[in-house]
Each structure stands twice: as C-alpha cells, then as structure tokens.
Amino acid sequence: TFVTRTGFVFSGIPFTEVTLTIPLSRRADNGTYTCNATTPLLTRSDSSDVIVLEVPDAPRRPTITSVQPNTIDIMWIEPITNNDPIIQYTVRQHYENCNGRIIASTATLAASARSTTLQVQPYQNYSITVRAANSVGLGNYSDEVKLQTPQQRPAAAPQNFTVLTNSPSSITVTWGHIPCTERNGIITSYQVLCNVSADSRSSGNTTAGKVVTVSGQDTSTTVSGLDMCLTYECGVRGFTTSGAGPLSNNITSSSQTLGTFLTSISSTIYVTSGGSVSFYCNYTSTQGPLNITVQTPAFTSDLLPARALLSSRSGTTICGGAFYYVQLNILPALAIDNGTFTCVARSPVGRQRDSADVIVQDVPEAPSTPAARHISQSNITVIWLEPVNNNAPITGYSVRFEYRNRFGHALVTTTSLPPGLLSSVLFAEPHLNYSISVRAANAIGYGNYSPPLFIQADEFRKILWFVRMHGIETFST
C-alpha cells in the first residue's frame, strides 16, 4: 500500500513523503527499491536494497558413508540458507523395536557440520533425516534415508536355565529365549556346555566336557554320556550369524543333586487277566540310604494283598554310592490292577517318583442281544453293538445260528466275521424257531456269547404274511 503525506517545513518550504508497506513479504520481494522525485527544475532518484529472510530450505536426503552394528556415518550438503546464515543442524533417527515401540532420538550439531556418527542398535530398521536452522527458525526435515543395521552377537544369555537329572549319565536342560531386545539379530542356534567342575578337576580327572547344539527354535535338549561319578557345571548361550552371546549362569549337576537316580524302570506292561505282573525299578544313590515304596491303583507296598510279593536287593556302585533294586510280582493280575504303577525313592536330600503303565487284557465282554434288522422269506439280517474289548482290539466275531429242522434234529451253524462288521445275513425258513447269538474275539481269545435273539415260527409267519399282503420283499424292524 502507498501512503502520501504533504506539509511545510521551515521558512514555508513544502515537503512530500511517500510510504510503501508490504505486510506479508515473500521471497519474490527481494531486490532494489527506488524512489524518483521530479520537479520543473530537476529529477532525483534514491534506492535501497530489500532482503527477505526465511528459514533454510530442507537439505537433500543425507548420504550413508558407513554402517556398523552400533554406528552409522552420514553426510549431507548445506541447503539454501534464504539470506540468513545457518546456525545449527538437527539430525533425527528412529526405529520400531521388537515390542512395537518407536525409539527416537535427535542430535544438535554446529553450523559447520556436514557429517556425523550416530549411535545405533544392531539389526534394526532405521530412518534418518536432517534439517537446518537460522535466526528465523527451523527449516523442514530432509527426505528420510532408510537402512537396516547388521547383526551382532546376542547381548544377553537365555533366561530361566534349569537342569533336570534323568539318570547317572544324562540330564535334560531347559531355558527361555533371549529377550527380543537383546538378541541383536536372528538366533540361529543354542549351545549347551557342560564342563567338569573345578572340584572334579582338582582330583586329577581329565574327562572332557559335553557340548550339544540345537536350533534357534528349541528350548530344551538332553545331554548324554556324562560320567556318573563327576560333577558338571552346565550353561547355555545363543548364536547369531555374528557369533555367540554370553553364557547363562552355570548350574552344577551331578549324582549328588538329588541323591537318587533312576537307572531303569519297567516300560508299559501288558498282561493277560489271571497272568503274572512283574514290575521293577532300579536306583542309585550317593547321599545315604534310600527308602523305596511302590504304589499301584489297587494297593501300596505298605499293605500288600496275598497275591502280591515285593522283593528288593542293594549293593555298592562304582562311585562309592549304593544301588537299590525293587521288584513287585502280582499273581493273578486282575482288572483293578489297570493303571499307573509308581516307585517313590526317598533319600536324606530329596525324593524322586517314576512311573510305568500296567494294562491288564482280557477277552471281550459279551455283546448285547442282537436285533433283527431285515426279515424276508429266505433270510434274516441281524445287527449288534461292539462290546467292551478289555484293552485288546476286537479281531473278529462269531455268529451262532441254532434251530431244529423239520425232523426235530438240533442244528447249529457259526459264521466268522472280520472286525468292524457289526451285522450278518442268515438264511432261514419261515416254519422254524431260531436262536441267534454273537460273541467277539481279540488277541486273548473269544468272549462269551451274547444273550440270544429268539425268532419263533409263528412270529416269523406273521411277518411274512404282512410282507405278502403289502407287496414288499423285506420287512425292516
């Protein structure tokens, strides 16, 4: 806008004042501004430069010059300053961690800086950007440069490392995964190390330790081939492509951990009803005598029935400890003996329970009374339900078909059927009385016959009369 003001100065001399106001200056307003004054006698010009100041432009996308697991080197070019010198730079970096959290940081650098080294975390996806500032204010950030930092060795050990004794020569170890923020990459494998303890080495033992390597998805493994007379210190560590992380806290494992080891126990025992059950367990101990009891579904070794006999023996092991052997014999085996048999070994320092299953097998139960499904002039179809197999799969069926012929002679026929077939077609004559029963077989033998299905001649003839009257070939019950 232009504003003109006139008036008189000393001695009546007139004056003229012109003011130009630009309320919102822009970059296009940069340049030379001139005033021209003209009278009848002369012309005069006067000029002044106008410089519009703005925040700096955004720098170009920074350039990555070096990437390491823990550092990134970047450089950038000074942006257009827009008529006001740059006084500082701001570098911003951020990444999203494995828990979904955005981790961001900024660094303020001097106006002379054109590069910097950033501290970063291994195996993370970073976004980095730069902006400049002058006395007017902060400019815009540059376009982001994105990159992934290399992997590094894990920064922490696996968590919750535990050791469970299986036998005098083997242990099972378990652990939790390394926290995701400490993995520094993809865990490719875990390594369990069991070294002979310092106490065992001090006695002159030179036995080598054991190393077991499993995949990065596993959280347990078994270490076998340990010397039952030695003490071991075991730990676990994780690996990335860059190498091994720190070892977990060592756990000492030996035959003295619980004082007892199960050397062997009966596997699953299958016995025919009425036969003999022989169940045993064998322990070693280096921590004093063992008290071993046996528990079954029907009784305990403290209160044995007449059909059970418990025997035991003990001796010295090669490590100076003792072994204990307990055997339980049952004759005859009954259905109530089905279930889990357990040995409980107690020492002054601990207790251990070990179990095996006993399965008592018997011939199948008798099926329920069969039912007539279809009746025609020449045959009868009977069906039945599969009976209880008493712990041995059904291997077949036998159908008994009994009747007296027209001469009064008793005749019996049997038909063998495969397992899974629960029906049979029997050829019949309508003027006879029939008795039909079924029994099942398994590996133990044949069970009892079912209660018979009786079909009387009078009933048979009535059904056939109904069939003829209605013009159908078969009658279904």
Secondary structure per residue as TSV (DSSP state, phi and psi in degrees):
chain	resnum	aa	ss	phi	psi
A	1	T	-	360.0	145.4
A	2	F	E	-106.1	137.1
A	3	V	E	-128.5	123.8
A	4	T	E	-112.9	132.2
A	5	R	E	-132.4	133.0
A	6	T	E	-122.2	164.2
A	7	G	E	176.4	-164.0
A	8	F	E	-126.1	141.3
A	9	V	-	-105.8	-159.8
A	10	F	G	-58.2	146.3
A	11	S	G	60.9	23.6
A	12	G	G	74.7	19.5
A	13	I	-	-80.6	127.1
A	14	P	E	-76.3	155.1
A	15	F	E	-135.2	156.9
A	16	T	E	-133.6	131.0
A	17	E	E	-123.1	128.3
A	18	V	E	-118.8	128.3
A	19	T	E	-119.1	128.4
A	20	L	E	-106.9	123.2
A	21	T	-	-118.5	126.5
A	22	I	-	-115.1	100.0
A	23	P	S	-67.5	-34.9
A	24	L	S	-121.2	89.4
A	25	S	-	-70.9	151.3
A	26	R	-	-131.2	169.4
A	27	R	G	-59.2	-29.9
A	28	A	G	-70.0	-14.2
A	29	D	G	-82.0	-4.4
A	30	N	-	-59.6	138.5
A	31	G	E	146.8	-166.4
A	32	T	E	-98.8	128.9
A	33	Y	E	-108.3	130.0
A	34	T	E	-124.4	137.6
A	35	C	E	-108.1	128.5
A	36	N	E	-113.0	121.4
A	37	A	E	-112.8	128.4
A	38	T	E	-128.2	133.5
A	39	T	-	-127.1	173.2
A	40	P	S	-61.7	-21.8
A	41	L	S	-100.7	-26.2
A	42	L	-	-158.0	168.7
A	43	T	E	-132.0	138.1
A	44	R	E	-137.0	141.9
A	45	S	E	-123.4	140.4
A	46	D	E	-136.4	139.3
A	47	S	E	-126.0	158.7
A	48	S	E	-149.6	141.6
A	49	D	E	-88.3	137.3
A	50	V	E	-113.0	123.4
A	51	I	-	-117.8	118.2
A	52	V	-	-89.8	124.0
A	53	L	-	-96.6	136.5
A	54	E	-	-136.8	165.6
A	55	V	-	-65.4	156.5
A	56	P	-	-64.2	155.1
A	57	D	-	-68.2	162.7
A	58	A	-	-69.1	136.5
A	59	P	-	-65.1	164.5
A	60	R	-	-68.1	162.6
A	61	R	-	-54.5	130.3
A	62	P	-	-64.3	159.7
A	63	T	E	-107.7	134.8
A	64	I	E	-86.9	124.1
A	65	T	E	-106.9	-20.1
A	66	S	E	-159.9	140.5
A	67	V	E	-131.2	122.7
A	68	Q	-	-126.1	166.1
A	69	P	S	-55.2	-32.0
A	70	N	S	-117.6	-2.3
A	71	T	E	-142.4	150.2
A	72	I	E	-132.4	128.6
A	73	D	E	-99.7	129.5
A	74	I	E	-130.1	160.3
A	75	M	E	-143.4	159.8
A	76	W	-	-150.6	167.3
A	77	I	-	-104.1	142.2
A	78	E	-	-60.8	132.8
A	79	P	-	-83.0	177.6
A	80	I	-	-64.9	130.3
A	81	T	-	-86.0	-16.5
A	82	N	T	57.2	51.4
A	83	N	T	71.0	12.8
A	84	D	S	-141.7	124.6
A	85	P	-	-59.1	144.3
A	86	I	E	-70.2	136.8
A	87	I	E	-111.4	-16.6
A	88	Q	E	-168.8	165.2
A	89	Y	E	-123.1	150.8
A	90	T	E	-123.2	125.3
A	91	V	E	-108.6	125.3
A	92	R	E	-115.1	137.3
A	93	Q	E	-134.4	146.1
A	94	H	E	-155.4	157.1
A	95	Y	E	-151.9	161.9
A	96	E	E	-104.9	120.7
A	97	N	-	-80.7	-179.8
A	98	C	T	-67.2	-16.3
A	99	N	T	-93.6	6.9
A	100	G	S	82.7	9.8
A	101	R	-	-92.8	134.5
A	102	I	E	-82.7	121.4
A	103	I	E	-107.0	115.7
A	104	A	E	-127.1	152.9
A	105	S	E	-154.2	155.5
A	106	T	E	-130.3	154.2
A	107	A	E	-132.5	134.3
A	108	T	E	-101.6	128.5
A	109	L	E	-123.1	159.6
A	110	A	E	-68.1	163.0
A	111	A	T	-63.3	-26.1
A	112	S	T	-81.0	-9.5
A	113	A	-	-70.6	139.0
A	114	R	-	-130.4	3.9
A	115	S	E	-161.1	163.8
A	116	T	E	-162.7	164.8
A	117	T	E	-113.2	124.6
A	118	L	E	-101.1	140.1
A	119	Q	E	-88.4	126.1
A	120	V	-	-134.6	175.4
A	121	Q	-	-104.1	148.3
A	122	P	T	-68.0	149.3
A	123	Y	T	53.3	51.8
A	124	Q	-	-129.3	152.2
A	125	N	E	-94.2	107.4
A	126	Y	E	-100.1	148.8
A	127	S	E	-121.7	129.6
A	128	I	E	-129.3	137.3
A	129	T	E	-146.6	160.3
A	130	V	E	-133.3	146.5
A	131	R	E	-142.1	159.6
A	132	A	E	-113.3	160.9
A	133	A	E	-138.1	147.2
A	134	N	E	-130.6	-165.7
A	135	S	S	-67.7	-19.4
A	136	V	S	-76.4	-37.1
A	137	G	-	156.2	-164.5
A	138	L	B	-90.8	132.6
A	139	G	-	-81.5	-179.1
A	140	N	-	-76.8	154.2
A	141	Y	-	-71.7	151.1
A	142	S	-	-71.4	171.1
A	143	D	-	-62.0	147.8
A	144	E	-	-77.1	144.6
A	145	V	E	-105.4	133.0
A	146	K	E	-118.6	142.6
A	147	L	E	-162.2	163.2
A	148	Q	E	-112.3	130.8
A	149	T	-	-76.7	153.1
A	150	P	-	-68.5	163.9
A	151	Q	-	-73.8	159.4
A	152	Q	-	-140.9	170.4
A	153	R	-	-60.9	148.4
A	154	P	-	-56.4	144.0
A	155	A	S	-89.5	-13.0
A	156	A	S	-136.9	163.6
A	157	A	-	-89.0	160.1
A	158	P	-	-56.8	152.9
A	159	Q	E	-96.7	161.1
A	160	N	E	53.0	49.1
A	161	F	E	-73.1	129.2
A	162	T	E	-134.3	156.6
A	163	V	E	-128.9	129.7
A	164	L	E	-121.1	125.8
A	165	T	E	-77.5	126.6
A	166	N	E	-95.3	-43.8
A	167	S	E	-159.2	176.6
A	168	P	T	-61.8	-15.4
A	169	S	T	-122.9	7.0
A	170	S	E	-149.4	151.3
A	171	I	E	-135.6	157.3
A	172	T	E	-111.9	127.1
A	173	V	E	-112.7	143.6
A	174	T	E	-132.5	156.6
A	175	W	E	-158.1	165.8
A	176	G	E	-102.1	156.3
A	177	H	-	-63.3	155.0
A	178	I	-	-63.3	137.2
A	179	P	-	-52.5	139.2
A	180	C	G	-61.2	-30.2
A	181	T	G	-74.8	-8.7
A	182	E	G	-112.3	2.9
A	183	R	-	-75.2	-33.6
A	184	N	-	60.8	26.9
A	185	G	S	149.6	-162.3
A	186	I	-	-94.0	125.3
A	187	I	-	-73.8	112.9
A	188	T	-	-88.9	-26.2
A	189	S	E	-164.1	161.5
A	190	Y	E	-118.9	147.4
A	191	Q	E	-127.9	124.3
A	192	V	E	-99.9	127.4
A	193	L	E	-118.5	127.1
A	194	C	E	-122.9	108.4
A	195	N	E	-107.7	148.4
A	196	V	E	-62.9	132.7
A	197	S	-	-66.6	162.0
A	198	A	H	-61.7	-36.0
A	199	D	H	-62.4	-41.5
A	200	S	H	-69.9	-37.2
A	201	R	H	-68.6	-32.4
A	202	S	H	-65.9	-20.0
A	203	S	T	-86.9	8.6
A	204	G	T	93.4	5.2
A	205	N	-	-77.0	135.3
A	206	T	-	-117.2	19.7
A	207	T	-	-61.0	134.0
A	208	A	-	-73.5	154.7
A	209	G	-	-77.7	-178.0
A	210	K	E	-119.8	139.4
A	211	V	E	-127.6	126.8
A	212	V	E	-125.4	127.4
A	213	T	E	-113.3	131.7
A	214	V	E	-129.6	174.7
A	215	S	E	-72.5	166.8
A	216	G	T	-71.9	-8.2
A	217	Q	T	-93.5	-16.9
A	218	D	-	-77.0	151.1
A	219	T	-	-131.9	17.3
A	220	S	E	-161.8	158.2
A	221	T	E	-164.7	167.9
A	222	T	E	-110.2	133.2
A	223	V	E	-106.6	116.6
A	224	S	-	-112.6	171.4
A	225	G	-	77.0	21.1
A	226	L	-	-78.4	151.2
A	227	D	-	-81.5	119.4
A	228	M	T	-65.4	-16.2
A	229	C	T	-94.7	1.1
A	230	L	S	-112.8	161.6
A	231	T	-	-105.3	134.7
A	232	Y	E	-118.5	149.3
A	233	E	E	-111.0	119.2
A	234	C	E	-116.7	145.8
A	235	G	E	-152.3	174.3
A	236	V	E	-138.6	148.6
A	237	R	E	-142.8	157.4
A	238	G	E	-105.5	156.7
A	239	F	E	-125.2	140.9
A	240	T	E	-112.3	-174.6
A	241	T	T	-66.3	-14.4
A	242	S	T	-90.6	-11.9
A	243	G	E	135.5	-165.1
A	244	A	E	-91.3	145.5
A	245	G	-	-90.1	-175.5
A	246	P	-	-67.6	153.8
A	247	L	-	-81.8	142.2
A	248	S	-	-65.9	170.7
A	249	N	-	-58.9	133.1
A	250	N	-	-69.4	141.1
A	251	I	E	-118.9	128.9
A	252	T	E	-79.5	132.1
A	253	S	E	-133.8	129.4
A	254	S	S	-161.4	-179.7
A	255	S	T	-68.0	-7.0
A	256	Q	T	-93.2	-0.4
A	257	T	T	-62.6	-51.4
A	258	L	T	-109.8	-12.1
A	259	G	S	85.9	-13.5
A	260	T	E	-136.6	147.4
A	261	F	E	-133.8	137.6
A	262	L	E	-83.0	115.5
A	263	T	E	-80.3	-44.1
A	264	S	E	-160.6	158.8
A	265	I	E	-150.1	153.3
A	266	S	-	-56.9	140.6
A	267	S	-	-81.3	-171.2
A	268	T	-	-57.2	130.3
A	269	I	E	-109.3	125.5
A	270	Y	E	-106.8	129.0
A	271	V	E	-139.8	142.5
A	272	T	E	-78.2	139.1
A	273	S	T	-53.1	130.0
A	274	G	T	91.8	-11.6
A	275	G	S	-86.1	-164.9
A	276	S	-	-108.9	136.5
A	277	V	E	-105.9	131.4
A	278	S	E	-125.9	108.8
A	279	F	E	-117.5	131.8
A	280	Y	E	-139.6	160.2
A	281	C	E	-147.9	147.4
A	282	N	E	-130.6	122.1
A	283	Y	E	-122.7	156.3
A	284	T	E	-122.9	152.7
A	285	S	E	-145.7	140.0
A	286	T	S	-117.7	8.0
A	287	Q	S	-125.0	50.1
A	288	G	S	92.0	177.1
A	289	P	-	-68.7	154.3
A	290	L	-	-106.3	144.9
A	291	N	E	-112.8	114.9
A	292	I	E	-112.5	127.0
A	293	T	E	-121.1	155.0
A	294	V	E	-120.0	134.2
A	295	Q	E	-120.4	136.1
A	296	T	-	-126.6	169.7
A	297	P	S	-61.7	-21.9
A	298	A	S	-104.4	-24.5
A	299	F	-	-164.7	175.8
A	300	T	B	-120.1	166.0
A	301	S	T	-68.8	-14.0
A	302	D	T	-76.3	-18.4
A	303	L	B	-143.4	85.1
A	304	L	-	-89.1	139.3
A	305	P	-	-76.2	170.6
A	306	A	T	-63.1	-26.2
A	307	R	T	-85.0	4.0
A	308	A	E	-118.7	142.8
A	309	L	E	-133.8	126.6
A	310	L	E	-109.6	127.2
A	311	S	E	-127.1	155.1
A	312	S	E	-152.6	160.1
A	313	R	E	-153.5	162.4
A	314	S	E	-147.3	166.2
A	315	G	E	-169.7	-172.0
A	316	T	E	-101.5	138.0
A	317	T	-	-92.2	173.5
A	318	I	T	-70.9	-16.7
A	319	C	T	-95.5	10.3
A	320	G	S	86.5	0.7
A	321	G	-	-90.2	-156.3
A	322	A	E	-136.3	151.0
A	323	F	E	-112.1	152.0
A	324	Y	E	-134.5	131.5
A	325	Y	E	-125.4	127.9
A	326	V	E	-127.1	134.1
A	327	Q	E	-133.2	133.7
A	328	L	E	-114.6	123.0
A	329	N	E	-111.9	134.5
A	330	I	E	-125.7	129.5
A	331	L	S	-151.6	120.6
A	332	P	S	-87.8	155.7
A	333	A	-	-77.1	136.5
A	334	L	-	-120.2	166.8
A	335	A	G	-59.1	-30.3
A	336	I	G	-69.5	-10.8
A	337	D	G	-83.8	-7.3
A	338	N	-	-59.2	132.6
A	339	G	E	138.0	-157.6
A	340	T	E	-98.0	126.7
A	341	F	E	-99.2	134.1
A	342	T	E	-129.1	136.0
A	343	C	E	-101.4	133.1
A	344	V	E	-120.2	115.2
A	345	A	E	-107.2	124.7
A	346	R	E	-117.0	131.2
A	347	S	E	-124.0	175.1
A	348	P	T	-63.1	-17.9
A	349	V	T	-114.1	-2.6
A	350	G	E	179.2	-176.9
A	351	R	E	-141.4	145.6
A	352	Q	E	-138.7	135.5
A	353	R	E	-117.3	136.1
A	354	D	E	-140.4	142.1
A	355	S	E	-134.3	158.2
A	356	A	E	-146.9	154.7
A	357	D	E	-95.2	138.8
A	358	V	E	-113.0	125.5
A	359	I	E	-118.9	112.6
A	360	V	E	-90.1	122.4
A	361	Q	E	-106.1	147.0
A	362	D	-	-146.3	169.5
A	363	V	-	-63.7	158.3
A	364	P	-	-64.1	155.1
A	365	E	-	-67.0	159.8
A	366	A	-	-69.5	135.0
A	367	P	-	-63.6	163.7
A	368	S	-	-70.9	167.3
A	369	T	-	-55.5	127.4
A	370	P	-	-65.8	161.5
A	371	A	E	-121.7	144.4
A	372	A	E	-80.8	120.5
A	373	R	E	-95.1	-43.3
A	374	H	E	-134.8	139.0
A	375	I	E	-132.0	127.9
A	376	S	-	-129.7	-174.0
A	377	Q	S	-68.0	-19.4
A	378	S	S	-124.7	-8.8
A	379	N	E	-153.8	164.1
A	380	I	E	-129.2	130.6
A	381	T	E	-103.7	123.4
A	382	V	E	-114.4	150.5
A	383	I	E	-131.0	160.7
A	384	W	-	-155.0	166.7
A	385	L	-	-96.8	145.3
A	386	E	-	-64.1	132.0
A	387	P	-	-84.4	174.9
A	388	V	-	-64.6	128.3
A	389	N	-	-89.8	-5.7
A	390	N	T	55.1	48.6
A	391	N	T	71.7	13.7
A	392	A	S	-136.6	124.9
A	393	P	-	-56.7	144.6
A	394	I	-	-63.6	130.9
A	395	T	-	-107.8	-11.0
A	396	G	E	172.7	174.8
A	397	Y	E	-132.0	155.1
A	398	S	E	-127.4	124.9
A	399	V	E	-104.1	123.0
A	400	R	E	-100.2	126.0
A	401	F	E	-123.7	107.1
A	402	E	E	-119.3	137.1
A	403	Y	E	-162.3	168.8
A	404	R	E	-110.6	132.1
A	405	N	-	-79.4	-175.4
A	406	R	T	-66.5	-14.8
A	407	F	T	-95.8	2.4
A	408	G	S	86.1	7.0
A	409	H	-	-83.2	133.0
A	410	A	E	-77.2	126.5
A	411	L	E	-123.7	138.5
A	412	V	E	-130.0	129.7
A	413	T	E	-125.4	147.8
A	414	T	E	-126.5	146.6
A	415	T	E	-126.4	127.5
A	416	S	E	-94.0	134.8
A	417	L	E	-126.9	151.7
A	418	P	-	-75.9	165.4
A	419	P	T	-66.6	150.4
A	420	G	T	91.7	-18.2
A	421	L	-	-93.7	116.4
A	422	L	-	-115.4	32.9
A	423	S	E	-156.1	160.6
A	424	S	E	-151.8	146.2
A	425	V	E	-105.0	123.3
A	426	L	E	-116.4	134.7
A	427	F	E	-82.3	132.4
A	428	A	-	-141.0	162.6
A	429	E	-	-117.8	139.5
A	430	P	T	-70.9	-14.5
A	431	H	T	-96.6	12.0
A	432	L	S	-116.2	158.5
A	433	N	-	-95.6	135.9
A	434	Y	E	-123.1	146.5
A	435	S	E	-127.2	122.3
A	436	I	E	-125.0	128.1
A	437	S	E	-140.6	162.1
A	438	V	E	-134.3	144.6
A	439	R	E	-136.1	157.1
A	440	A	E	-113.0	158.4
A	441	A	E	-130.0	150.4
A	442	N	E	-136.9	-166.2
A	443	A	T	-64.2	-20.7
A	444	I	T	-80.9	-34.0
A	445	G	E	149.3	-169.7
A	446	Y	E	-84.7	141.5
A	447	G	-	-87.1	-173.5
A	448	N	-	-75.4	156.0
A	449	Y	-	-71.0	152.1
A	450	S	-	-70.8	163.6
A	451	P	-	-56.7	141.5
A	452	P	-	-75.6	152.5
A	453	L	E	-95.8	120.4
A	454	F	E	-99.8	130.0
A	455	I	E	-122.4	111.2
A	456	Q	-	-81.7	151.3
A	457	A	H	-60.7	-42.4
A	458	D	H	-61.8	-43.3
A	459	E	H	-65.5	-39.3
A	460	F	H	-60.3	-45.3
A	461	R	H	-67.1	-37.5
A	462	K	H	-62.0	-42.0
A	463	I	H	-63.3	-42.3
A	464	L	H	-67.8	-35.9
A	465	W	H	-60.5	-41.5
A	466	F	H	-62.5	-39.9
A	467	V	H	-63.0	-46.2
A	468	R	H	-66.2	-40.4
A	469	M	H	-63.2	-31.5
A	470	H	T	-100.8	5.5
A	471	G	T	64.6	33.0
A	472	I	-	-113.9	159.6
A	473	E	S	-91.5	-30.8
A	474	T	-	-135.0	158.6
A	475	F	E	-121.1	127.2
A	476	S	E	-106.8	132.4
A	477	T	-	-86.9	360.0
